[in-house]
Amino acid sequence: MIIRLLLVFFIIILSVSSAFPAEPEKLLLRFATFGDSRHDPSAEGITAQDRIWLQNTKVLSRMTREIEAHKPQLLFFNGDMINGYTADRTVLDRQYAYWRGMVAHLFERGIYVVPVPGNHETQVRSKDASGKTLKLATTANEDAWRANMGDLIIDRIRWKEIVGSSVESWSEMNYPPIGGRDNIQSNQQQLSFSFDLRGMHFVVINTDAAGNDGRAPVAWLEGDLKAAAARGVKQVFVFGHRPAYTYMFTPKAEIVGLDLFPENRKAFWGLIERYRATYFCGHEHIYNLMQPEVSSGGKSWQVLVGSGGSPFDAKKGETGNPADRVYAWGEVAIYSSGRVILDVYGFDEFFAATKLLKNLEIAPATSSPSQ
């Protein structure tokens, strides 16, 4: 009799569960990201137009159109939107203005563009007395960045109108201070910053600060991520220009990332792993995904999407990987269950049809969809 009653009870429970299925997981946010659209005046086949503005207009316009069609709420542009490398403010302002015009329509289509500084924005290229080429960030170029990009970092009113919800935990005064363990030597306001959105934390870092080229502000980042964790954020996304780990697409590839300074890179990636963050970057004109420390138990991803129009780093026939010569961008979807999905799209140098290059679960679900 007891067994029969238990069977009836379980049948009733199953019937109720079937009648009221779990809610599907909700999409909390979608953002896109890529970088490095600036052109090179010596590039083969550069048009007369692009030689003036030093922007790969054809690639950037196609990418932004296709991103717009996918309707993300944000686009993080990971640096080198201008060729820069000059102290001439007139040239810098002209190049910034052209790029701003190229992305202006996104704001009117519901996509807020968040700019990330790159070395071409902050550095000046020159030669020393011996003729050696120097590339060093300057305070004047950091000032030019603020003058041309500062209105986007962050316009609270415009943000809410476009994104649909307010930016949170944002302060104009939250940036790496001068001095300290990061050896910061210039004002980093609007060059490194962070904010929360819908329970997620977003950090932008300047990897080429004046007097501290090629390094991440790890002491500031540690304090920022610790504070975000105390607020209970569920996901962390960090954006910078230089990769933490150079993608060695050939054995002879030059090391150009934070690994130029191994101790800085080690400290930086330790934070990325500790806070289960994902790092998005550019600088190398190529696409690559890696879990740099997976062999030692690391789980965090580096997403390199630096092929936004700048001349490819991989020369024709140099590698056996066709993806090394595609114009690529990433799109990230974050769900209420905790799942984070990355889709990477791209098209080749002949402008063939865009393909889905990779579909990847960056983070698994941590709760049932209804929670």
Protein Blocks (a to p, Z undefined) as FASTA:
>chain_A
ZZmmmmmmmmmmmmmmmmmccdddddfbdcdddehjbccfkbghiafklmmnopafklmm
mmmmmmmmnopabdcdeejibgklpablklmmmmmmmmmmmmmmmmmnopacdddddfkl
mpccdddfkopacddddfklmmmmmmmmmmmmccfklmmmmnopacehiafklccdeejj
nopabdfehkbccddeehiacddddfbdghighiacfklmmmmmmmmmmnopabdcdddf
bdfbdcdfbfkbccfbfklmmmlmmmmmmmmmmnopacddehiacdddddfklmnopabd
cdddfbgopacfbdghkaccfklmccddddddddfkopacdddddddfkopacddfbdcd
fbacfbdfkZZ
